[in-house]
């Protein structure tokens, strides 16, 4: 989610177009290096893959960017 006025403060890529693809289809450029069990993280508004997640343990995920680079670990809220 992008909040108006924060685009210049937060790193990343921002797109303003709407996807012409059906709701269950998304656009992805699959990176060469990515764990075999990585799942795409989808932006439902743009219809694009915006990263990947890998379940490391219950409630803990490895997060990768669209180029397959590891970004961080994310923990489910308790």
MODELLER restraints for C-alpha pairs under 7 A, 6 or more apart:
rsr = mdl.restraints
at = mdl.atoms
rsr.add(forms.Gaussian(group=physical.xy_distance, feature=features.Distance(at['CA:17:A'], at['CA:46:A']), mean=6.45, stdev=0.5))
rsr.add(forms.Gaussian(group=physical.xy_distance, feature=features.Distance(at['CA:18:A'], at['CA:45:A']), mean=6.57, stdev=0.5))
rsr.add(forms.Gaussian(group=physical.xy_distance, feature=features.Distance(at['CA:18:A'], at['CA:46:A']), mean=5.12, stdev=0.5))
rsr.add(forms.Gaussian(group=physical.xy_distance, feature=features.Distance(at['CA:19:A'], at['CA:46:A']), mean=5.05, stdev=0.5))
rsr.add(forms.Gaussian(group=physical.xy_distance, feature=features.Distance(at['CA:19:A'], at['CA:47:A']), mean=5.26, stdev=0.5))
rsr.add(forms.Gaussian(group=physical.xy_distance, feature=features.Distance(at['CA:21:A'], at['CA:47:A']), mean=6.98, stdev=0.5))
rsr.add(forms.Gaussian(group=physical.xy_distance, feature=features.Distance(at['CA:26:A'], at['CA:47:A']), mean=4.86, stdev=0.5))
rsr.add(forms.Gaussian(group=physical.xy_distance, feature=features.Distance(at['CA:26:A'], at['CA:48:A']), mean=5.37, stdev=0.5))
rsr.add(forms.Gaussian(group=physical.xy_distance, feature=features.Distance(at['CA:26:A'], at['CA:49:A']), mean=6.67, stdev=0.5))
rsr.add(forms.Gaussian(group=physical.xy_distance, feature=features.Distance(at['CA:27:A'], at['CA:47:A']), mean=6.25, stdev=0.5))
rsr.add(forms.Gaussian(group=physical.xy_distance, feature=features.Distance(at['CA:27:A'], at['CA:48:A']), mean=4.79, stdev=0.5))
rsr.add(forms.Gaussian(group=physical.xy_distance, feature=features.Distance(at['CA:27:A'], at['CA:49:A']), mean=6.10, stdev=0.5))
rsr.add(forms.Gaussian(group=physical.xy_distance, feature=features.Distance(at['CA:28:A'], at['CA:48:A']), mean=6.32, stdev=0.5))
rsr.add(forms.Gaussian(group=physical.xy_distance, feature=features.Distance(at['CA:28:A'], at['CA:49:A']), mean=5.32, stdev=0.5))
rsr.add(forms.Gaussian(group=physical.xy_distance, feature=features.Distance(at['CA:31:A'], at['CA:67:A']), mean=5.31, stdev=0.5))
rsr.add(forms.Gaussian(group=physical.xy_distance, feature=features.Distance(at['CA:31:A'], at['CA:68:A']), mean=5.64, stdev=0.5))
rsr.add(forms.Gaussian(group=physical.xy_distance, feature=features.Distance(at['CA:33:A'], at['CA:68:A']), mean=5.81, stdev=0.5))
rsr.add(forms.Gaussian(group=physical.xy_distance, feature=features.Distance(at['CA:34:A'], at['CA:68:A']), mean=5.29, stdev=0.5))
rsr.add(forms.Gaussian(group=physical.xy_distance, feature=features.Distance(at['CA:37:A'], at['CA:54:A']), mean=6.35, stdev=0.5))
rsr.add(forms.Gaussian(group=physical.xy_distance, feature=features.Distance(at['CA:38:A'], at['CA:52:A']), mean=5.92, stdev=0.5))
rsr.add(forms.Gaussian(group=physical.xy_distance, feature=features.Distance(at['CA:38:A'], at['CA:53:A']), mean=5.49, stdev=0.5))
rsr.add(forms.Gaussian(group=physical.xy_distance, feature=features.Distance(at['CA:38:A'], at['CA:54:A']), mean=4.79, stdev=0.5))
rsr.add(forms.Gaussian(group=physical.xy_distance, feature=features.Distance(at['CA:39:A'], at['CA:52:A']), mean=5.37, stdev=0.5))
rsr.add(forms.Gaussian(group=physical.xy_distance, feature=features.Distance(at['CA:39:A'], at['CA:53:A']), mean=5.31, stdev=0.5))
rsr.add(forms.Gaussian(group=physical.xy_distance, feature=features.Distance(at['CA:39:A'], at['CA:54:A']), mean=6.33, stdev=0.5))
rsr.add(forms.Gaussian(group=physical.xy_distance, feature=features.Distance(at['CA:40:A'], at['CA:49:A']), mean=6.02, stdev=0.5))
rsr.add(forms.Gaussian(group=physical.xy_distance, feature=features.Distance(at['CA:40:A'], at['CA:51:A']), mean=5.98, stdev=0.5))
rsr.add(forms.Gaussian(group=physical.xy_distance, feature=features.Distance(at['CA:40:A'], at['CA:52:A']), mean=4.43, stdev=0.5))
rsr.add(forms.Gaussian(group=physical.xy_distance, feature=features.Distance(at['CA:40:A'], at['CA:53:A']), mean=6.48, stdev=0.5))
rsr.add(forms.Gaussian(group=physical.xy_distance, feature=features.Distance(at['CA:41:A'], at['CA:49:A']), mean=5.65, stdev=0.5))
rsr.add(forms.Gaussian(group=physical.xy_distance, feature=features.Distance(at['CA:41:A'], at['CA:50:A']), mean=5.70, stdev=0.5))
rsr.add(forms.Gaussian(group=physical.xy_distance, feature=features.Distance(at['CA:41:A'], at['CA:51:A']), mean=5.08, stdev=0.5))
rsr.add(forms.Gaussian(group=physical.xy_distance, feature=features.Distance(at['CA:41:A'], at['CA:52:A']), mean=5.10, stdev=0.5))
rsr.add(forms.Gaussian(group=physical.xy_distance, feature=features.Distance(at['CA:41:A'], at['CA:53:A']), mean=6.66, stdev=0.5))
rsr.add(forms.Gaussian(group=physical.xy_distance, feature=features.Distance(at['CA:42:A'], at['CA:48:A']), mean=5.79, stdev=0.5))
rsr.add(forms.Gaussian(group=physical.xy_distance, feature=features.Distance(at['CA:42:A'], at['CA:49:A']), mean=4.54, stdev=0.5))
rsr.add(forms.Gaussian(group=physical.xy_distance, feature=features.Distance(at['CA:42:A'], at['CA:50:A']), mean=5.74, stdev=0.5))
rsr.add(forms.Gaussian(group=physical.xy_distance, feature=features.Distance(at['CA:43:A'], at['CA:49:A']), mean=6.31, stdev=0.5))
rsr.add(forms.Gaussian(group=physical.xy_distance, feature=features.Distance(at['CA:43:A'], at['CA:50:A']), mean=6.37, stdev=0.5))
rsr.add(forms.Gaussian(group=physical.xy_distance, feature=features.Distance(at['CA:50:A'], at['CA:65:A']), mean=6.94, stdev=0.5))
rsr.add(forms.Gaussian(group=physical.xy_distance, feature=features.Distance(at['CA:50:A'], at['CA:66:A']), mean=5.81, stdev=0.5))
rsr.add(forms.Gaussian(group=physical.xy_distance, feature=features.Distance(at['CA:51:A'], at['CA:64:A']), mean=5.63, stdev=0.5))
rsr.add(forms.Gaussian(group=physical.xy_distance, feature=features.Distance(at['CA:51:A'], at['CA:65:A']), mean=4.42, stdev=0.5))
rsr.add(forms.Gaussian(group=physical.xy_distance, feature=features.Distance(at['CA:51:A'], at['CA:66:A']), mean=4.50, stdev=0.5))
rsr.add(forms.Gaussian(group=physical.xy_distance, feature=features.Distance(at['CA:52:A'], at['CA:63:A']), mean=5.87, stdev=0.5))
rsr.add(forms.Gaussian(group=physical.xy_distance, feature=features.Distance(at['CA:52:A'], at['CA:64:A']), mean=5.00, stdev=0.5))
rsr.add(forms.Gaussian(group=physical.xy_distance, feature=features.Distance(at['CA:52:A'], at['CA:65:A']), mean=6.31, stdev=0.5))
rsr.add(forms.Gaussian(group=physical.xy_distance, feature=features.Distance(at['CA:52:A'], at['CA:66:A']), mean=6.93, stdev=0.5))
rsr.add(forms.Gaussian(group=physical.xy_distance, feature=features.Distance(at['CA:53:A'], at['CA:61:A']), mean=6.09, stdev=0.5))
rsr.add(forms.Gaussian(group=physical.xy_distance, feature=features.Distance(at['CA:53:A'], at['CA:62:A']), mean=5.53, stdev=0.5))
rsr.add(forms.Gaussian(group=physical.xy_distance, feature=features.Distance(at['CA:53:A'], at['CA:63:A']), mean=4.67, stdev=0.5))
rsr.add(forms.Gaussian(group=physical.xy_distance, feature=features.Distance(at['CA:53:A'], at['CA:64:A']), mean=6.17, stdev=0.5))
rsr.add(forms.Gaussian(group=physical.xy_distance, feature=features.Distance(at['CA:54:A'], at['CA:61:A']), mean=5.34, stdev=0.5))
rsr.add(forms.Gaussian(group=physical.xy_distance, feature=features.Distance(at['CA:54:A'], at['CA:62:A']), mean=5.03, stdev=0.5))
rsr.add(forms.Gaussian(group=physical.xy_distance, feature=features.Distance(at['CA:54:A'], at['CA:63:A']), mean=6.66, stdev=0.5))
rsr.add(forms.Gaussian(group=physical.xy_distance, feature=features.Distance(at['CA:55:A'], at['CA:61:A']), mean=4.53, stdev=0.5))
rsr.add(forms.Gaussian(group=physical.xy_distance, feature=features.Distance(at['CA:55:A'], at['CA:62:A']), mean=6.47, stdev=0.5))
rsr.add(forms.Gaussian(group=physical.xy_distance, feature=features.Distance(at['CA:56:A'], at['CA:62:A']), mean=6.42, stdev=0.5))
rsr.add(forms.Gaussian(group=physical.xy_distance, feature=features.Distance(at['CA:59:A'], at['CA:75:A']), mean=5.66, stdev=0.5))
rsr.add(forms.Gaussian(group=physical.xy_distance, feature=features.Distance(at['CA:59:A'], at['CA:76:A']), mean=4.91, stdev=0.5))
rsr.add(forms.Gaussian(group=physical.xy_distance, feature=features.Distance(at['CA:60:A'], at['CA:73:A']), mean=6.87, stdev=0.5))
rsr.add(forms.Gaussian(group=physical.xy_distance, feature=features.Distance(at['CA:60:A'], at['CA:74:A']), mean=5.77, stdev=0.5))
rsr.add(forms.Gaussian(group=physical.xy_distance, feature=features.Distance(at['CA:60:A'], at['CA:75:A']), mean=4.62, stdev=0.5))
rsr.add(forms.Gaussian(group=physical.xy_distance, feature=features.Distance(at['CA:60:A'], at['CA:76:A']), mean=6.39, stdev=0.5))
rsr.add(forms.Gaussian(group=physical.xy_distance, feature=features.Distance(at['CA:61:A'], at['CA:73:A']), mean=5.61, stdev=0.5))
rsr.add(forms.Gaussian(group=physical.xy_distance, feature=features.Distance(at['CA:61:A'], at['CA:74:A']), mean=5.22, stdev=0.5))
rsr.add(forms.Gaussian(group=physical.xy_distance, feature=features.Distance(at['CA:61:A'], at['CA:75:A']), mean=6.51, stdev=0.5))
rsr.add(forms.Gaussian(group=physical.xy_distance, feature=features.Distance(at['CA:62:A'], at['CA:72:A']), mean=6.09, stdev=0.5))
rsr.add(forms.Gaussian(group=physical.xy_distance, feature=features.Distance(at['CA:62:A'], at['CA:73:A']), mean=4.67, stdev=0.5))
rsr.add(forms.Gaussian(group=physical.xy_distance, feature=features.Distance(at['CA:62:A'], at['CA:74:A']), mean=6.45, stdev=0.5))
rsr.add(forms.Gaussian(group=physical.xy_distance, feature=features.Distance(at['CA:63:A'], at['CA:70:A']), mean=6.08, stdev=0.5))
rsr.add(forms.Gaussian(group=physical.xy_distance, feature=features.Distance(at['CA:63:A'], at['CA:71:A']), mean=5.58, stdev=0.5))
rsr.add(forms.Gaussian(group=physical.xy_distance, feature=features.Distance(at['CA:63:A'], at['CA:72:A']), mean=5.43, stdev=0.5))
rsr.add(forms.Gaussian(group=physical.xy_distance, feature=features.Distance(at['CA:63:A'], at['CA:73:A']), mean=5.98, stdev=0.5))
rsr.add(forms.Gaussian(group=physical.xy_distance, feature=features.Distance(at['CA:63:A'], at['CA:74:A']), mean=6.97, stdev=0.5))
rsr.add(forms.Gaussian(group=physical.xy_distance, feature=features.Distance(at['CA:64:A'], at['CA:70:A']), mean=4.39, stdev=0.5))
rsr.add(forms.Gaussian(group=physical.xy_distance, feature=features.Distance(at['CA:64:A'], at['CA:71:A']), mean=5.25, stdev=0.5))
rsr.add(forms.Gaussian(group=physical.xy_distance, feature=features.Distance(at['CA:65:A'], at['CA:71:A']), mean=6.57, stdev=0.5))
